[in-house]
Amino acid sequence: MEEIIRFVMLARSARFTVRELCEQFGISRKTGYKHLARYAAFFSRSFTEIC
């Protein structure tokens, strides 16, 4: 779980491409984009609940 959060945070930093991160983490691009989509939905839902 911590690795996924680290992946998402690095991807959002725009210092690396998703392709580079997927290679570093040893996952497919499909899985990388799946993680990004899940966490984007989670963060947007959490943010709207706070406001």
Secondary structure, DSSP 8 states (H G I E B T S, - for coil): -HHHHHHHHHHHHTSS-HHHHHHHHT--HHHHHHHHHHHHHHHHHHHHHH-
